[in-house]
Amino acid sequence: MANKRVLIVDDDAKIVELVKMYLARDGYGVLAAYDGNTALKLAREGHPDLIVLDIMLPGVDGLEICRILREESSVPIILLTAKTTEQDRIIGLDLGADDYVTKPFSPKELAARVRAVFRRTAADAQEMGPEELKFGKLTINFLKHEAYLNSKSINLTPVEFKLLGVMIRDPNRVFSRGQLIEKVLGYDFEGFDRTIDVHILNLRRKLEPDASHPVYIKTIYGSGYKFTGGSE
């Protein structure tokens, strides 16, 4: 984890200092912001490897920051939220967050989630296989971490790219939600199964000519999902 830098964004200075202490123990460099505008500036100029982002912020709120950054970057984002309903969590994931932690939280848990995200990132970089795969009008380049549809770039979040990559490497295989969580989010992910449904929905919005009648990613009722390559 050497040389990794984490941007912590929260308007509560005590939370920032506590999280900073735990992340520093793990060897991370830490940047800190206490409002939305400063967070955007540091995210763009400081080039952090991961962002821990509170939702409720003065200036620009965390969800808007997440939306803006997802148009510019694939940096992993862990949301801090005091909102506990499933729908609130889905909104954050829908905007491109990679994980979330509900307040009040254990700083040890947050540090563990940061480590888990970095492990997944490292595993993705080392994953063996062809540099590029093509299925009809869809192309995914694993080396460049890019995807194209009809020769136009598709803006995928890191989780969406990983999810598509897992399925496209094994076309027509049916993956259960549990298998996709394990392969995409890791053994230590403690979220809910609906997380995968949200990411599949987002992928369909970006890939499918008609997301309500998908041709690339099919739902196999009672089993999970499979990538067909547009052949069905």
C-alpha positions in Angstrom: 0.0 0.0 0.0 3.1 2.3 -0.1 2.7 5.6 -1.8 -1.1 5.4 -1.8 -2.9 8.6 -1.0 -6.4 8.9 0.4 -8.5 12.1 0.4 -10.8 12.3 3.5 -13.8 14.7 3.1 -15.9 15.5 6.1 -17.0 18.8 7.8 -16.4 17.3 11.2 -12.7 17.9 12.0 -12.7 15.3 14.7 -13.8 12.6 12.3 -11.2 13.7 9.8 -8.4 13.5 12.4 -9.6 10.1 13.7 -9.8 8.6 10.2 -6.5 10.2 9.3 -4.8 8.6 12.3 -6.0 5.1 11.4 -5.1 5.4 7.7 -1.7 6.8 8.6 -1.1 3.7 10.7 -1.6 1.6 7.5 1.0 3.7 5.7 -1.3 5.8 3.5 -0.6 9.5 2.7 -3.7 11.5 3.7 -5.3 14.6 2.2 -8.2 16.3 4.0 -11.0 18.6 3.0 -13.9 20.0 5.1 -16.2 21.3 2.4 -17.3 20.3 -1.1 -15.5 22.9 -3.1 -12.2 22.2 -1.4 -12.8 18.5 -1.9 -13.3 18.9 -5.7 -10.1 21.0 -5.9 -8.0 18.4 -4.0 -9.6 15.5 -6.0 -8.6 17.2 -9.2 -5.2 18.6 -8.2 -4.0 16.1 -5.6 -4.7 13.0 -7.6 -5.7 10.7 -4.6 -5.9 7.0 -5.1 -9.1 6.8 -3.1 -11.6 9.2 -1.7 -13.6 8.8 1.6 -16.5 11.2 1.1 -19.2 12.4 3.5 -22.5 13.1 1.9 -23.6 16.0 4.0 -21.1 18.8 3.2 -21.2 22.6 3.1 -21.0 24.0 -0.4 -21.3 21.1 -2.8 -22.7 17.9 -1.2 -21.1 14.5 -1.4 -23.5 13.0 -3.9 -22.9 15.9 -6.3 -19.2 15.5 -5.9 -19.5 11.8 -6.6 -21.5 12.6 -9.8 -19.0 15.2 -11.0 -15.9 13.0 -10.4 -17.5 10.0 -12.1 -17.6 12.1 -15.3 -13.9 12.9 -14.9 -12.2 10.0 -13.1 -12.4 6.3 -12.1 -10.9 7.0 -8.6 -12.6 4.7 -6.0 -15.0 6.4 -3.7 -16.3 5.3 -0.3 -19.3 7.3 0.9 -19.9 8.2 4.5 -23.6 8.5 5.1 -25.9 9.1 8.1 -28.8 7.8 6.0 -29.5 4.2 6.6 -32.3 3.2 4.2 -31.6 0.9 1.3 -32.8 3.5 -1.2 -30.4 6.1 0.2 -27.5 3.7 -0.3 -28.7 2.8 -3.8 -28.6 6.5 -4.8 -24.9 6.6 -3.8 -24.1 3.4 -5.7 -26.1 4.6 -8.7 -23.9 7.7 -8.9 -20.8 5.5 -9.0 -19.6 5.1 -5.4 -17.7 1.8 -4.8 -18.8 1.3 -1.2 -20.4 3.1 1.7 -20.1 3.2 5.5 -23.0 4.3 7.7 -22.5 6.8 10.5 -21.7 6.3 13.3 -19.0 4.0 12.1 -15.9 2.2 13.5 -12.7 3.8 12.1 -11.2 0.2 12.1 -14.0 -0.9 9.8 -13.5 2.1 7.5 -9.7 1.4 7.4 -10.5 -2.3 6.6 -12.8 -1.2 3.7 -10.1 1.1 2.4 -7.7 -1.8 2.4 -10.3 -4.1 0.7 -10.8 -1.6 -2.1 -7.0 -1.3 -2.7 -6.7 -5.1 -2.7 -9.4 -5.3 -5.4 -7.7 -2.6 -7.4 -4.4 -4.5 -7.2 -6.0 -7.8 -8.1 -7.7 -6.2 -11.2 -4.3 -4.9 -12.4 -2.8 -8.4 -12.1 -5.7 -10.3 -13.6 -4.5 -12.5 -16.5 -6.3 -12.7 -19.8 -6.5 -11.1 -23.3 -5.8 -7.4 -23.4 -9.0 -6.7 -25.4 -12.2 -8.5 -26.2 -14.9 -7.7 -28.8 -18.5 -8.7 -29.1 -20.2 -7.2 -32.0 -20.3 -3.4 -31.5 -18.9 -3.7 -28.0 -15.2 -3.6 -27.2 -13.5 -3.7 -23.7 -9.8 -3.0 -23.3 -8.5 -4.3 -20.0 -5.0 -2.8 -20.3 -6.4 0.7 -20.9 -9.4 0.2 -18.6 -11.7 1.4 -21.4 -14.9 0.3 -23.0 -16.4 1.3 -26.4 -19.8 0.8 -28.0 -20.2 1.7 -31.7 -16.6 3.0 -31.4 -17.7 5.6 -28.8 -16.2 5.5 -25.3 -18.5 4.4 -22.5 -17.9 6.1 -19.1 -17.9 3.2 -16.6 -17.3 3.3 -12.9 -14.5 1.0 -11.6 -17.1 -1.4 -10.3 -19.1 -1.4 -13.5 -15.9 -2.0 -15.5 -15.0 -4.9 -13.2 -18.5 -6.4 -13.4 -18.6 -6.2 -17.2 -15.1 -7.7 -17.4 -16.0 -10.7 -15.2 -19.0 -11.5 -17.3 -17.5 -10.8 -20.7 -14.6 -13.1 -20.0 -17.0 -16.0 -19.6 -19.9 -15.3 -22.0 -23.2 -17.3 -21.6 -22.2 -18.4 -18.1 -24.9 -17.7 -15.5 -23.5 -15.9 -12.5 -25.4 -15.8 -9.3 -25.6 -12.5 -7.3 -23.3 -14.1 -4.7 -20.7 -15.1 -7.3 -20.7 -11.6 -8.7 -20.3 -10.0 -5.3 -17.4 -12.3 -4.5 -15.7 -11.7 -7.9 -16.4 -7.9 -8.2 -16.6 -6.6 -4.6 -14.6 -9.2 -2.8 -15.1 -11.8 0.0 -15.1 -9.1 2.7 -17.9 -7.1 1.2 -20.7 -6.7 3.7 -23.3 -4.9 1.6 -26.6 -6.3 0.3 -27.4 -8.4 -2.7 -29.3 -5.5 -4.3 -26.0 -3.8 -4.9 -25.3 -6.0 -7.9 -28.8 -5.3 -9.3 -28.0 -1.6 -9.1 -24.7 -2.0 -11.0 -26.3 -4.3 -13.6 -29.1 -1.7 -14.1 -26.5 1.0 -14.6 -24.5 -1.1 -17.1 -27.7 -1.8 -19.1 -28.4 2.0 -19.3 -25.0 2.5 -20.8 -24.8 -0.6 -23.0 -28.2 -1.6 -24.2 -30.2 0.0 -27.0 -33.3 -0.6 -24.8 -32.5 -1.2 -21.2 -35.9 -2.7 -20.6 -35.2 -5.4 -23.3 -31.5 -6.1 -22.8 -29.5 -8.0 -25.5 -26.1 -8.0 -23.8 -26.8 -8.8 -20.2 -29.7 -11.2 -19.6 -31.5 -11.9 -16.3 -31.9 -15.6 -15.6 -34.8 -15.5 -13.2 -34.1 -17.4 -10.0 -30.4 -17.8 -10.9 -28.7 -14.5 -11.7 -27.2 -12.9 -14.8 -25.3 -13.8 -17.9 -23.5 -11.9 -20.7 -24.6 -13.0 -24.2 -22.6 -10.7 -26.3 -25.7 -9.5 -28.1 -26.1 -12.9 -29.8 -29.6 -13.7 -28.3 
